[in-house]
């Protein structure tokens, strides 16, 4: 009896050993490569999960120029190390100083990751009143016109483009000024989106870090679509009370538009997208900017061109291909506030 039990145990052990051998053989291709060791955060290219939110504006290089990522933007983490975090922005890998961002936990599985989080503005300095006879006014944070660090080039260019059409001032009136296709100055942003047929979109508010605009007081919501035949994106720019103060249209992918080097000889501007604070960062790019006044709206048109050099015989021939163009519509009451902020921002005292 004991022998039978023992034999059964041995037989069972042999069967288990054989099964284990089969499993080992089947898994041999995976087992041959040792599992990757966990890389500490301090090592280069450590893969990190979750998201980061910028705690301060960060300037980054993008195609054909540079832009400022405002505080509050949220990105999924690609990798990180002891000094920086790598994220994806506009399809490109960008490096963010670790001191300029904070980590957040991963989003729930059913949540769509977004580069831009919803922004809840703090209480505005002046809440618009709806009492009869009271003029609706723009809502700005205290210190909206305090000096900004840097951004002198963009502020000077805003001054040049706006000053020929209106004068500097802090007149906060002007509600109802027509801006674009049924959208008026200080209209509620949600109503403006409805008027433009954009209400079905899910918007996220992003702080505007553009030099010259009221500090910590202006936001934008971006929508994709088709506008005026070639613009593929529209930005509703609003104050802290979510009232529209400007609109920007952007064509991010112009097709087949070229200009000669001679035609762009006088194109000495730097900023080609004021709301997104995009500037050319190379001498191989050229920026054209013009402004005009249409009623009570100042329209700023900007275009950025990238040089393409070809060889014709023994001569280099330069042509410039358009890479982006923007149309910014600013009501004159808000343009006066921008001029006021730019004047203070450029003062040296």
VOSERO-359543 format. One record per residue (C-alpha): residue number from 0; x, z, y. Coordinates in steps of 0.02 Angstrom, whole numbers, plus 50000, padded with zeros to 5 digits. Layout:
<segus>
[NUM; [X; Z; Y]]
...
</segus>
This chain:
<segus>
[0; [50000; 50000; 50000]]
[1; [50139; 50048; 50119]]
[2; [50229; 49888; 50073]]
[3; [50074; 49785; 50112]]
[4; [50052; 49867; 50282]]
[5; [50236; 49846; 50321]]
[6; [50232; 49664; 50266]]
[7; [50081; 49635; 50377]]
[8; [50172; 49713; 50525]]
[9; [50326; 49608; 50494]]
[10; [50219; 49452; 50475]]
[11; [50132; 49493; 50640]]
[12; [50298; 49521; 50726]]
[13; [50363; 49355; 50661]]
[14; [50207; 49265; 50723]]
[15; [50222; 49347; 50895]]
[16; [50406; 49299; 50904]]
[17; [50365; 49120; 50859]]
[18; [50228; 49114; 50991]]
[19; [50349; 49182; 51119]]
[20; [50475; 49050; 51071]]
[21; [50345; 48915; 51094]]
[22; [50300; 48982; 51265]]
[23; [50483; 48988; 51314]]
[24; [50509; 48809; 51258]]
[25; [50355; 48748; 51351]]
[26; [50408; 48836; 51510]]
[27; [50589; 48787; 51500]]
[28; [50586; 48660; 51646]]
[29; [50519; 48794; 51765]]
[30; [50622; 48936; 51697]]
[31; [50780; 48831; 51712]]
[32; [50767; 48845; 51902]]
[33; [50770; 49028; 51953]]
[34; [50626; 49079; 52067]]
[35; [50671; 49074; 52252]]
[36; [50730; 49239; 52319]]
[37; [50634; 49318; 52461]]
[38; [50727; 49279; 52621]]
[39; [50729; 49420; 52749]]
[40; [50667; 49385; 52924]]
[41; [50841; 49401; 52993]]
[42; [50907; 49252; 52894]]
[43; [50902; 49074; 52961]]
[44; [50748; 48971; 52916]]
[45; [50653; 49119; 52844]]
[46; [50480; 49057; 52800]]
[47; [50348; 49164; 52885]]
[48; [50162; 49169; 52863]]
[49; [50030; 49203; 52993]]
[50; [50023; 49157; 53176]]
[51; [50108; 49194; 53341]]
[52; [50031; 49210; 53513]]
[53; [50138; 49177; 53666]]
[54; [50156; 49328; 53779]]
[55; [50239; 49229; 53918]]
[56; [50253; 49045; 53969]]
[57; [50385; 48945; 53874]]
[58; [50458; 48778; 53928]]
[59; [50487; 48654; 53786]]
[60; [50548; 48476; 53768]]
[61; [50419; 48347; 53715]]
[62; [50423; 48158; 53699]]
[63; [50476; 48081; 53865]]
[64; [50485; 48247; 53957]]
[65; [50450; 48431; 53952]]
[66; [50300; 48546; 53968]]
[67; [50258; 48730; 53988]]
[68; [50164; 48816; 53848]]
[69; [50061; 48950; 53937]]
[70; [50044; 49131; 53882]]
[71; [49898; 49152; 53763]]
[72; [49927; 48995; 53658]]
[73; [49921; 49025; 53470]]
[74; [50021; 48932; 53337]]
[75; [50040; 48941; 53147]]
[76; [50218; 48994; 53104]]
[77; [50329; 48866; 53016]]
[78; [50483; 48978; 53001]]
[79; [50574; 49115; 53096]]
[80; [50737; 49209; 53107]]
[81; [50805; 49355; 53206]]
[82; [50802; 49264; 53373]]
[83; [50670; 49127; 53368]]
[84; [50509; 49063; 53291]]
[85; [50476; 48882; 53242]]
[86; [50301; 48813; 53270]]
[87; [50216; 48643; 53274]]
[88; [50154; 48577; 53442]]
[89; [50092; 48398; 53471]]
[90; [50161; 48350; 53300]]
[91; [50337; 48409; 53342]]
[92; [50435; 48563; 53286]]
[93; [50466; 48679; 53434]]
[94; [50576; 48834; 53444]]
[95; [50503; 48986; 53533]]
[96; [50611; 49137; 53581]]
[97; [50553; 49283; 53477]]
[98; [50543; 49391; 53634]]
[99; [50411; 49274; 53707]]
[100; [50283; 49294; 53568]]
[101; [50197; 49419; 53456]]
[102; [50153; 49398; 53273]]
[103; [49974; 49405; 53211]]
[104; [49904; 49416; 53035]]
[105; [49847; 49261; 52944]]
[106; [49675; 49195; 52985]]
[107; [49536; 49206; 52853]]
[108; [49540; 49061; 52728]]
[109; [49383; 48983; 52800]]
[110; [49448; 48987; 52978]]
[111; [49523; 48826; 53042]]
[112; [49697; 48860; 53112]]
[113; [49711; 48816; 53294]]
[114; [49856; 48794; 53413]]
[115; [49746; 48860; 53553]]
[116; [49650; 49024; 53542]]
[117; [49492; 49064; 53639]]
[118; [49541; 49154; 53799]]
[119; [49434; 49292; 53869]]
[120; [49475; 49305; 54054]]
[121; [49484; 49473; 54139]]
[122; [49355; 49523; 54268]]
[123; [49365; 49405; 54417]]
[124; [49413; 49469; 54587]]
[125; [49252; 49407; 54664]]
[126; [49099; 49385; 54555]]
[127; [48991; 49241; 54617]]
[128; [48824; 49299; 54680]]
[129; [48661; 49213; 54639]]
[130; [48559; 49294; 54778]]
[131; [48463; 49174; 54890]]
[132; [48564; 49118; 55039]]
[133; [48731; 49169; 54963]]
[134; [48863; 49034; 54946]]
[135; [48939; 49019; 54772]]
[136; [49127; 49043; 54784]]
[137; [49277; 49017; 54673]]
[138; [49329; 49171; 54573]]
[139; [49515; 49212; 54576]]
[140; [49618; 49360; 54518]]
[141; [49699; 49477; 54645]]
[142; [49873; 49410; 54683]]
[143; [49820; 49231; 54645]]
[144; [49931; 49170; 54787]]
[145; [50084; 49276; 54748]]
[146; [50248; 49185; 54721]]
[147; [50286; 49105; 54553]]
[148; [50456; 49097; 54473]]
[149; [50517; 48917; 54466]]
[150; [50412; 48760; 54475]]
[151; [50474; 48708; 54647]]
[152; [50478; 48522; 54604]]
[153; [50297; 48517; 54547]]
[154; [50239; 48619; 54697]]
[155; [50327; 48503; 54819]]
[156; [50252; 48352; 54734]]
[157; [50078; 48429; 54744]]
[158; [50106; 48460; 54929]]
[159; [50155; 48279; 54958]]
[160; [50007; 48211; 54861]]
[161; [49875; 48326; 54935]]
[162; [49931; 48359; 55115]]
[163; [49889; 48184; 55178]]
[164; [49708; 48208; 55127]]
[165; [49672; 48390; 55176]]
[166; [49756; 48540; 55256]]
[167; [49812; 48705; 55184]]
[168; [49683; 48845; 55188]]
[169; [49589; 48977; 55089]]
[170; [49411; 48922; 55124]]
[171; [49322; 48968; 54961]]
[172; [49160; 48873; 54998]]
[173; [49113; 48696; 54947]]
[174; [49004; 48726; 54793]]
[175; [48908; 48572; 54740]]
[176; [49039; 48443; 54785]]
[177; [49023; 48298; 54661]]
[178; [49177; 48280; 54550]]
[179; [49140; 48166; 54404]]
[180; [48987; 48097; 54312]]
[181; [48863; 48235; 54352]]
[182; [48990; 48376; 54362]]
[183; [49002; 48469; 54527]]
[184; [49123; 48595; 54601]]
[185; [49089; 48772; 54533]]
[186; [48965; 48711; 54404]]
[187; [48965; 48817; 54246]]
[188; [49086; 48740; 54120]]
[189; [48959; 48739; 53979]]
[190; [48834; 48648; 54089]]
[191; [48970; 48525; 54139]]
[192; [49011; 48492; 53956]]
[193; [48827; 48461; 53921]]
[194; [48815; 48339; 54067]]
[195; [48964; 48244; 53998]]
[196; [48894; 48240; 53821]]
[197; [49029; 48359; 53758]]
[198; [48921; 48508; 53711]]
[199; [48940; 48475; 53524]]
[200; [49127; 48513; 53533]]
[201; [49200; 48686; 53501]]
[202; [49301; 48727; 53656]]
[203; [49447; 48848; 53676]]
[204; [49501; 48907; 53848]]
[205; [49686; 48895; 53887]]
[206; [49773; 48972; 54039]]
[207; [49844; 48846; 54162]]
[208; [50027; 48883; 54199]]
[209; [50046; 48739; 54322]]
[210; [50152; 48782; 54475]]
[211; [50050; 48781; 54635]]
[212; [49885; 48826; 54553]]
[213; [49813; 49001; 54584]]
[214; [49911; 49123; 54478]]
[215; [49828; 49199; 54322]]
[216; [49661; 49128; 54379]]
[217; [49640; 48951; 54311]]
[218; [49599; 48890; 54135]]
[219; [49561; 48726; 54052]]
[220; [49458; 48665; 53904]]
[221; [49511; 48501; 53825]]
[222; [49396; 48377; 53738]]
[223; [49435; 48218; 53643]]
[224; [49330; 48063; 53675]]
[225; [49326; 47895; 53762]]
[226; [49318; 47895; 53952]]
[227; [49326; 47750; 54074]]
[228; [49380; 47631; 53937]]
[229; [49553; 47700; 53901]]
[230; [49567; 47888; 53931]]
[231; [49559; 47981; 53765]]
[232; [49554; 48161; 53830]]
[233; [49466; 48257; 53967]]
[234; [49507; 48430; 54035]]
[235; [49378; 48538; 54123]]
[236; [49478; 48653; 54236]]
[237; [49390; 48816; 54282]]
[238; [49413; 48982; 54371]]
[239; [49399; 49157; 54297]]
[240; [49209; 49148; 54304]]
[241; [49212; 48986; 54199]]
[242; [49160; 48877; 54347]]
[243; [49232; 48702; 54360]]
[244; [49363; 48679; 54497]]
[245; [49442; 48513; 54442]]
[246; [49441; 48380; 54306]]
[247; [49585; 48286; 54227]]
[248; [49575; 48128; 54120]]
[249; [49724; 48082; 54011]]
[250; [49772; 47925; 53914]]
[251; [49900; 47989; 53791]]
[252; [49931; 47822; 53704]]
[253; [49928; 47675; 53825]]
[254; [49941; 47511; 53734]]
[255; [50050; 47366; 53785]]
[256; [50079; 47417; 53966]]
[257; [50251; 47373; 54032]]
[258; [50336; 47372; 54200]]
[259; [50501; 47302; 54260]]
[260; [50647; 47405; 54322]]
[261; [50627; 47326; 54495]]
[262; [50443; 47375; 54503]]
[263; [50489; 47556; 54463]]
[264; [50638; 47568; 54579]]
[265; [50543; 47684; 54696]]
[266; [50468; 47788; 54555]]
[267; [50561; 47950; 54592]]
[268; [50427; 48076; 54545]]
[269; [50453; 48207; 54410]]
[270; [50282; 48278; 54363]]
[271; [50168; 48162; 54265]]
[272; [50036; 48287; 54208]]
[273; [50000; 48431; 54326]]
[274; [49874; 48528; 54220]]
[275; [49987; 48531; 54068]]
[276; [50144; 48552; 54177]]
[277; [50229; 48400; 54099]]
[278; [50385; 48331; 54184]]
[279; [50509; 48195; 54143]]
[280; [50669; 48267; 54075]]
[281; [50777; 48111; 54066]]
[282; [50841; 47973; 54179]]
[283; [50774; 47849; 54052]]
[284; [50597; 47894; 54107]]
[285; [50511; 47845; 54269]]
[286; [50357; 47926; 54347]]
[287; [50239; 47845; 54470]]
[288; [50116; 47952; 54568]]
[289; [49988; 47904; 54700]]
[290; [49844; 47996; 54781]]
[291; [49688; 47944; 54874]]
[292; [49533; 48025; 54942]]
[293; [49361; 47978; 54879]]
[294; [49229; 48072; 54978]]
[295; [49270; 48256; 54957]]
[296; [49382; 48227; 54806]]
[297; [49570; 48199; 54805]]
[298; [49619; 48088; 54658]]
[299; [49798; 48096; 54592]]
[300; [49851; 47957; 54472]]
[301; [50014; 47979; 54376]]
[302; [50103; 47869; 54249]]
[303; [50261; 47899; 54147]]
[304; [50364; 47753; 54082]]
[305; [50505; 47756; 53954]]
[306; [50651; 47635; 53968]]
[307; [50674; 47507; 53830]]
[308; [50840; 47415; 53843]]
[309; [50862; 47244; 53762]]
[310; [51010; 47127; 53753]]
[311; [50988; 46952; 53823]]
[312; [51148; 46855; 53799]]
[313; [51282; 46964; 53875]]
[314; [51164; 47056; 53990]]
[315; [51065; 47216; 53963]]
[316; [50885; 47199; 54021]]
[317; [50783; 47356; 54054]]
[318; [50595; 47361; 54039]]
[319; [50486; 47514; 54046]]
[320; [50342; 47550; 53927]]
[321; [50201; 47664; 53985]]
[322; [50188; 47822; 53880]]
[323; [50052; 47923; 53966]]
[324; [49943; 47917; 54119]]
[325; [49831; 48048; 54197]]
[326; [49696; 48052; 54329]]
[327; [49670; 48219; 54414]]
[328; [49514; 48246; 54521]]
[329; [49524; 48394; 54640]]
[330; [49383; 48440; 54762]]
[331; [49453; 48465; 54937]]
[332; [49404; 48651; 54945]]
[333; [49511; 48684; 54792]]
[334; [49649; 48566; 54853]]
[335; [49664; 48677; 55009]]
[336; [49688; 48830; 54897]]
[337; [49823; 48739; 54798]]
[338; [49914; 48693; 54959]]
[339; [49903; 48874; 55015]]
[340; [49975; 48935; 54848]]
[341; [50112; 48802; 54850]]
[342; [50163; 48850; 55028]]
[343; [50183; 49032; 54977]]
[344; [50269; 48984; 54814]]
[345; [50399; 48881; 54907]]
[346; [50431; 49010; 55043]]
[347; [50598; 49097; 55034]]
[348; [50544; 49259; 55116]]
</segus>
